Amino acid sequence: MLCFPNAKRKLALSKCFTTLQRRVNGDEKKENFVSVFPEVLDTLTNSALYSNVPKFSNHFAEVMEFNVLKEKRFRPSIILDTYTTLEASENLTEENLHLAKILAWCVELLHTSIIINDDLMDSSQTRANEITWYRKKEVGLNAVNDATLVLEGAFILLKKYFSNRKAYLPLSDLFRYINMMAAVGQSLDWKSNINGDAIFAPFTMDKYKTTIRYKGSIPFVEGPFRAALILSGNGSESTLREVRDVVMKLGEAFQIDNDVLDIFENGNVRKQIGNDISEGKCTWLAVQVLQNGNEEQRRIFKNNYGRIGDEFEEKIVAVYRQMHLFERYLAYRDETLAYINERTRKMTPSLRNASISLVENIFPL
């Protein structure tokens, strides 16, 4: 039994595809990636697992269409660039390149699942200038179930496209690992903000770096990079040891970059800043204030951070600017790039090129 009639299916797929095209740049590489989405959605909504629940496919399609590709730092190219850099040229066939795109979609579904849960736990109001999924009238706490459905969708795709390949079990294990590490990171993050009140004791650089490694670095940088290593046949322990320090450093930089871009754009305060201040998030900027600010700056920070209202946000941003935190971030970025340049000199040419590609994805400017 089809989940919904062909005409309706084509309309739904067309709607999703058109929406997704609007959400990414016109870059040809990204367009090629997005062009696979109708196949992904069709595979999931046609799964035999749901054949007796025809209305479910419509709901699943809505979950996918609303949520995927909404992360502002969307980077399928981490997988695609790494794979094409490391794979032997004779193996870069149309079939294998298509599988790389499917794998990138599997990672996107995993990310979407993490993000849906994160928004719910943080009571986030918006994402990508739209209300968050759980805030839709007909969704609410069912978002927890929807996050599970999206996650399992990734495993359905893995089984269909990779079960006859050596990469299947390592990829499945990696996905379970990524999801578990993200859950650990979410737990650590939660303990710094309980019942909407910022708890400042965990706002130390050591605790911050531990949290972002689990919550940000592993799911969004290290995980996708390792997936590409596995797909290209380079997932051995020796290869991982060779690149681990660089990838971990870039994963850290990714999250710090994300924290800074929540407030600043090209050194100026955004016209509409993100939710980190109002949600009382333990961010790189917040830790810098508590670690390096003077007594008055720390007092202002503690009295206003984690409170909802423009007047509170303005006081926090004023402290950030007084402390020249954007300039400190630029210095950190330069130090990171210098470190990575030194480390990659000792790598094999292919891994060095893959690492450089990863740098370009993390720091696109």
N, C-alpha and C positions, 0 to 999 in steps of 0.2 A: 504494500500500500504506500502510495506517495504521501508525504506529509502534508502537502497542499497541492492543488491543481497546478499544471504546468504554467498556465498563463499567470497565475498569482505568483508562482515561484520566480518566473522571469522578471516580473515587476519588482518583487522584493529584492532580488539579486541586483537588478539594475539600479534601484534606489540606493542600496548599500554601496555599490561600486561608485556611483556618482558622488555620494557624500564623502567617501574616503578620498577620492581624487581631489576634492576641494580642501581636504585637511592636510595634504602634504604638498611640498614644493613641486614645481613642474619638472624637477630633475628626472632625467630619463631612467636612472637606476631605481629611484623610488617608484616611478610609475610602473616599471616592470614588476616590482615587488607587489604593488597594490593590485596589479592585473590578475594576480593569483587568488585574490580574496573570494571572488564568486565560487571558485572551485572549492576553497576551504569551507565556505558556508554551506555549499551544496552537499559536501561530504558529511558534514556534521548534522545537518537537518534531515538528511536521508538515512542516517545510521539505523541499522536494524534494531538497535536498542530501543528506538522510539517509535517503531512502526505501528504499535498498538495505541499510541497517544498522539494522534494527528495534530491536535491543537498545540502540542508542546513545541513543534518546530517553529511555529510563528513566534512564540515567546522567545525561544533560543535565538532566532534571527534578530529580534528586537534588542536582546541583551548585547549581541555582538555588534550590531550596527551603532548602538548608542555609545558603547564603551571603547571599542578598539581604536587604536591610533590617536587617543586623546591625550596621551602623555606628552608634555611639551618637549621632552628631550628624546623623542622617538628616534631610535637608531637601528633599524634592521640591518644597516650597512656594517655594523660590527661583525655580524655573522657572514654576510655576503662578501665583504672586502677581505676578511681573514681567510675565508675558504678559498676564494679565487687566488689569493696570494700564495697559499701553502700547497694547494692541490697541484699535482703534476699536470703539465699543459695538455698531455694526451687524454687526461681524464676529465677535462672541462667540456664535457659533452652537453648537449641540450638537456638530456635526461638528468644528469648530475646537477646542472645549474638549477633546474626546476626543483630538484630535491632540496637544494640549499635554500631556496625561497620557501618551500614548505616548512623546513626546519626553523627558519626565521619566524614564520607565522606561529609555529608551536611555541616559541619563546614569547611572542607577543601575547598569546593567550595566557601563558603562565603569568606574565607581567600584569595583564588585565585583571586576573583573579586576585593577585596581591593588592592591586590598587583599589579594587572594589571594597575589599575588606578594610584596607587602610582608611579609606574615606569614611566608612561607617564607624570604625573605632575612634577616629579623630573628630567625628561630627563635622567633617568638612562640608562647607556649603556649596562650593563650586569647584569645578575642574575644567580647564580649557574654556573658561567663560560660559559654561553651562552648569545647571544644577547637577549635583552628584547623583549617581544612579539611585541610591537608597532614598533620596528625597523625592523621587517621583511618586505621585499619589498612590499608584497601584503597586508599588514595590515595597518600600519600608524594610522591615527586617528580612524579607524574602531575599534581599541582596546577598545575605550569607549563603543561601542555597544557590543563587545565581553564580556566585564566585566559584563554588564547587563545580557547577556545571561547566563553566569556562575552563577551569583547570583540567577536568577530565576530558574536555574536548581536545586539549593538547595531547593527551595520551592516546585518544582515539586516532588522531592524525599520525602520531608516531608509529602506532601499530600498523595502520594501513600502508604507510609509505616506506617504512624501514624494517619491518619484521623479518624480511628475507636478507637483511644485510648485517654484517658484523657489528656495525655501529649501533644496532638497536638496543641491546642490553646496556652498554655504557651510556647511551643517551637517556634511556629510561631512568637509570640510577642517578645520573646527573640532575635530571628534572626533579626527582624526589628530594635530592640533596638541596637544590636551590630553594624549593618550597619550604623545606624544614628550616633552613638558615634564615629565610625571610621571616618565618614565624618567630624564631628566636629574636631577631632584630626588632620585630614589632613589640614583643614582650618587653625588651629593654627600653624601647622608646616610650611605651605606656607607663612605665614606672617613673618617668620624668615628668609626667603630666597626668595626674589622677583626678577624675571628676572635674576636669576643666581647670584645675589649679596647678600652675607651674610649680614643680618641686625643684629647687635650685641646687640641692646637694649633689645630684648626678651631673651637674653642668661643669664637668672637668674635661680637659682635652683627652685624657686616656679613656674615660668612659664614652665620650663622644665618638672617638675613633673606633672603639669596639662596636658601638651601636651601628654606625654607618657601614662598617664592613659587612655586618650581617644583613642589615635592612636595605642597603643601597648597592654596595660594591659587588657582593656575590650575585644577587639576582640580576643586576642591570649591566654589569661590565664583565666580571670574571666568568660568570655562568655562560653568557653568550659566546665569549671568546673560547672557552673550553669546549663548547658544543661544536664550534667550527674546527677546532683541533681534532676532535673525535671524527667528525665527518670526513676530514681530509686525511685520516689515517695517522695523525700526529699526536694522539692523545696519551702517549706513554708517560710514565712517571719522570723519566729523564728530561723529556721536553717540558713538562710542567715545572720541574725544578729550575730549568733554564729561564723561563719567562715569569715565574711566580712573583718575584719582587717588583718587576715592572708593572705587571697587571694589577697587583694589589695597590701600588702607588697611584696608578691611573684610576682605579676604583674609588680610592679616597678622594682624589682630585675631582672626580665626577660629582660626588655628593657635595663637596665644598663649593664647587662651581654652581651647583643647583641652589644651595643655600643663599649664595650671594646674589644670584639672578632673581631670587624671590623679591629682592628689594631694589637692586640696581640694574641699570641697563646702560652700558657704555659710560659708566662712571656717574651717571645721573640717577636720581631716585625715580623709580617708575611712577607713571601717572596713577596706575592702579597696582599697588603692591600685592604680594601674595598673602597667604594665610598664616605664615609661620609665627608672626608676632602675636596675632590675636589668639592663636591656638597654643601659645606658650611652648613652642617647639625648642628642643635642645639643638641649636644650630651652631655652625662655626662662628657666626657673628656674635651670638649670645655668649658663647664660651669666651670669646676674645674680650668682651666687656667685663665679665666676672673675673677673668684671669689677669687682665692688664689695665682695666679702668681705674680711675682714682675713686676715692670714697664717695664723692658726690655723684659721679657717673653710675656707680654701682647702686647707689640709693635710688636714683631716678629709674634705673632699669628694674629693680625689684618691685618698685611701687606701681609700675605701668605694664610690665611684660605679662602677656597672657590675658589681658583685659580687652574686651571688645569695644571699639569706638575709635574714631579718627583722632581724637585728642590724645589717646594713649599711644597710638601708633606713631604720631608725629613726635612725641617726646623720645620714643625709642630710636627712631630714625635720626633725630638730632644728635643723640649720643653716638650713633654709628658714624655720623659725619664728623663730629668733633674728634673722634679717635682715628679718622682717616682709614677706616676699615677696608674700603674698596682698594685703596693704594696698598694696604698690607696684603690683600688678596692677590693683587698683581705681582707683588714680590714673591709670594708663595708660589704662584704659577710659574714664574721664571725659575725658581729654585727646583720645582718639580721637573720642568722640561730639561734643565741642566743635568739633573740626576738620571733621568731616563736616557738622555743622549749618551752619558757615560756608560750606563749599564748595557745598552744595546750594542755598543761597539764590540763587545765580547761575544755576541750571539752569532749563530750561523746566518748567512745572508737572508734566507727565507724567513726566519723568525724575526730578524731585525726589520725586514720590510713589513711583516705582519704587525709588529709592535708600533712602527711608525704610522701605519694605517689606523691603528687603535688610537694613537695620540690625536690624529686628525679628526677622528670621530668625537673625542672628548673635548678637544679645544678647536672648534671649527673656525674660529676667527683668525 
